[in-house]
Each structure stands twice: as C-alpha cells, then as structure tokens.
Amino acid sequence: MPIASTQAWTEAAATVDVSQRMLVTLELLHSSFIENGQPSPIRAVMNTEDVTFHLDEGAPLNAGQRVLFKAVPFGIEYPRIGKLGVEAPIWIDNVNREVARYLEPATKLNESVVVIFRGYLASDPDTVGHGPFRLLLRSVKRKRARLDGTLTMADPTKLRVMREIYDSQRFPALMVAAGA
C-alpha cells in the first residue's frame, strides 16, 4: 500500500474490483532535472509495471498530454504535524535505477523538489481521480537504494478539500448520522 492504513482500509482494498483500484503517481520537478536541454521530471507510479496516464490541463510540464510513469516502489504515510506544518513521510525504493542521478544533485541546491501527487483509477488512465496535490520534498536522506524524505504542502491555502456538495438530497444518510 502506498499509504499506511488501518485494518478496515486494508480489508476494503483487498476486496475492491482490480479495475477500480487507485494507482498513485508522483511527479518530481526541479530546475536541475534536465535531459537533452529539456526539463525532465521524474514520474513514478505505485504499480508493478509502467503505465501511461493523461495529465491534467494544469500540469506544469506536458499539460493535457499522455505521458509514461515508471513503476517505482514508493510509500507515503499519513500526514502528521511537524515543525514545518503538516508533514508526510515518504520513501522511494530502487533509487539507483531511476531517481538517484537527478535527486542527489537537486538536494544539494537551495531549492525544493516539487512533488505532484495524483491518483488515477486503473480503469480510467485519462482522468485524474484524486488530486493533483502540489507538495514539497524536504529532509531527503539516502540509504543504499532507498530514499527517505518528508512531504509538506507547497501552499496549504490553495488546497481544495471538498469537490462534492454534500446535501441532504444527494446524501440523505448524513442527516441521520448527524442526529437530525
């Protein structure tokens, strides 16, 4: 699981239709990520094989295009309150293969690595179902082939929390749960 979970969450994830599971992606951006004179983001998907996804229109690079995300094992824990505000520990495994040649020089500069978190349904690689959320990667440490760091909100004032309007017409059970 890309995110630490409760027993109930684990059971629900184990019983979901495989075409409806969420594929979590990370897009890492930094001014030092350059290949052949062009910006070259690191794009990773928490999956066993590479997947091509359609980026949202607001993406900083390749907006509205289909791009390849490499299968790279990573995990994000639930956020916790830290000295920089809300923080979420992250680990990225197998960094020798895809990530190390970019991230090590970037962490030596006085510029944060931007991480864009998106979730896609396996059945719909053309629609961002969760996110995008713009985060900053901080406190990066490398231990052999594993990279550990902390994600913080890039601009928490622009975070959209609710995308649905929860009213009694569409969600009548909410009124019962609220005791109304």
PyMOL commands that set and color helices and strands:
alter all, ss='L'
color gray80, all
select helices_A, chain A and resi 7-15+18-20+95-98+100-107+156-158+172-177
alter helices_A, ss='H'
color red, helices_A
select strands_A, chain A and resi 22-29+34-35+38-39+42-45+51-54+66-71+74-76+80-82+85-92+113-121+124-143+146-153
alter strands_A, ss='S'
color yellow, strands_A
deselect
rebuild
show_as cartoon
